[in-house]
Amino acid sequence: MTLQVPAAVPLKAGDTLLYLDGVSVSFDGFKALNGLSFTVAEGEMRAIIGPNGAGKTTMMDVITGKTRPDVGEVYFGGTTDLTKLDEAAIASLGIGRKFQKPTVFESHTVWDNLDLALSGPRRVFPILFGRTDAEGRRRIEEILETIRLTHRRDALAAGLSHGQKQWLEIGMLLAQDPRLLLVDEPVAGMTDAETEETARLLREIACDHSVVVVEHDMTFVRDLGVHVTVLHEGSVLAEGSLDHVSADERVVEVYLGR
Amino acid sequence: MITAFLLRGLDRRALVFLAVLAAVAVVVPLLNLATPAGSGLHIPSYAVTLLGKYLCYALLALSVDLIWGFCGILSLGHGAFFALGGYAMGMYLMRQIGTRGVYGNPVLPDFMVFLNWKTLPWYWHGFDQFWFAAVMVLLVPGLLAFVFGWFAFRSRVTGVYLSIITQAMTFALLLAFFRNDMGFGGNNGLTDFKDILGFPIQDEGTRAGLFVATAVALGLGYLIASCVVRSKLGRVLVAVRDAESRTRFLGYRVEMYKLFVFTLSACMAGVAGALYVPQIGIINPSEFAPANSIEVVIWVAVGGRGTLIGAIIGAILVNFGKTWFTGVLPELWLFALGGLFVAVTLLLPKGIVGTATALWRGRRWRGPAATGEGTLAESGGDAEPPAAAPAAGPAAPERAS
């Protein structure tokens, strides 16, 4: 199902879910992204790896509308130009983002966290008078099941463990029902058992969503068993299976060898 | 839909508060009007006015709590909306004076005659009608808040920067209203009111009526605030307060939510100001003083931010303390206020109501609190492979090929 497009061939936005071409961003002269180009196909799960400062988080910022690229094209679903939209509009299009640090609404219950994330109206007045219908409640139950937090549904998110917060945030992404999930270092600070569980959770999610995972942890990436893109100094260094990129000398030099 | 919205706001705490407020609104005027002056139960008229003033402050504090406690917008300029509502009411009261002024001009207020003005400025037209003034009480603060918020929130000005520009806003208005050629009475402001809706403003009956009106306004304000914070929108506001960018990435246009609640809050502050002016008998530019707005924030902090009821209790308690203190040791009041703020911040960060609620819950829920400590150990158990997982396992490598 995965569409493999060698980087050298000119890309066409039409066939892809996410399309970045020649994206550059610089902060005070520092080039965080430098002519970054890659694509993600519908239904694909992709891992992005790279050393610190390779531009992984900036790439996420560009896709989700937090940062505007200086040059380059970013298209979603082949036709929508993401560089013209703000965060809320991009989220409504169906791009969900998980932060590196687990970010959940600490003073809300697990249930309310998911309820707020649930796809539905986002405008002020419908929200003021609206409430979640039976279908929405059923979906929340389902997600609670998926992220193994059913027994904590009425607990405040502040009381969850680090790993549970990460899963809750992933659950919130699911509730948004996005076409594409961007997941930033989901296993940072997790125990081995939690890491394993998270890999399983992401694979489960990848069955019916496209997922881009940014990660440092090579064991975890191996666990996911997906196509890997290696970033270095703001552009793509190599792409392919983990074994393929691990064999690449340049990759070993900048990243794996360290 | 609206009914459900209203019912959600009426929890037990709200009902108790509204019942107490209703009792106060009945008993205070009754003891003032129906008991003889010498009786032990008699409440003197000055005390009715004083209590009315506290209730106005309580409504102002409530409006600040709505944005600060629930949405994290720390406005240090809310006194400006209060004062603008007050000025709108003051303009109506000025127009009611008519020929009873010192100069006896049927249209122009005294200060305009004194400044040798020949005609009424355009913005004073319509204020001879109560309904028009009442609309302006909501519209002027609301519009200012909307325009101010539109620029500030769209530009994503947050935190201390927002607090500073709200402070600058009220200071700018202070300077503007000091100017005689603004047409609002300059330094002296608007005063010497005679009557409101045809009732003599110094009359005991009128004062009792104003007190009841203030209690009703506070009750309504509380009800609206309570409905808003218990709606789904209220949960979005708390989400914005706790993790703004998370909320944005969930697809909520955060600036619109802030704009809504900021404007609503400014309208509430305007109503508080409008009820304050006829009871105090004067409105002048000192109401715009930045220190006033900061004081409001202290009331809310003392009572407990994010609790609604705490803002009301804080406003009444601190102002009661101020009345007492400025009578006994006037020169020490500001030190006491500053000390109070420091003490509350250090010792009662959740304020009186927040701390009391936490203590009460702690006593009731000692059992679950102990399990809370076990969360870390518990999470190990959660991480155990669930039954469904093996099915997902083999599927993934296939997808990658």
Interface residues (C-beta under 8 A of the other chain):
Chain A: M1 T2 E44 M45 T64 K66 D86 E87 A88 A91 S92 G96 R97 F99 T103 V104 F105 E106 S107 H108 D112 D115 L116 A117 R122 R123 V124 I127 L128 F129 G130 R131 T132 R148 G159 L160 S161 H162 G163 Q164 M172 Q176 T191 A193 E194 E196 E197 R200 R203 E204 A206 C207 L224 G225 V226 H227 S241
Chain B: M1 I2 A4 F5 V228 S231 K232 L233 R235 V236 V238 A239 D242 A243 S245 R246 T247 R248 F249 L250 G251 Y252 R253 V254 M256 Y257 F260 G372 T375 L376 E378 S379 G380 D382 A383 E384 P385 P386 A388 A389 A392 G393 A395 A396 P397 R399 A400 S401
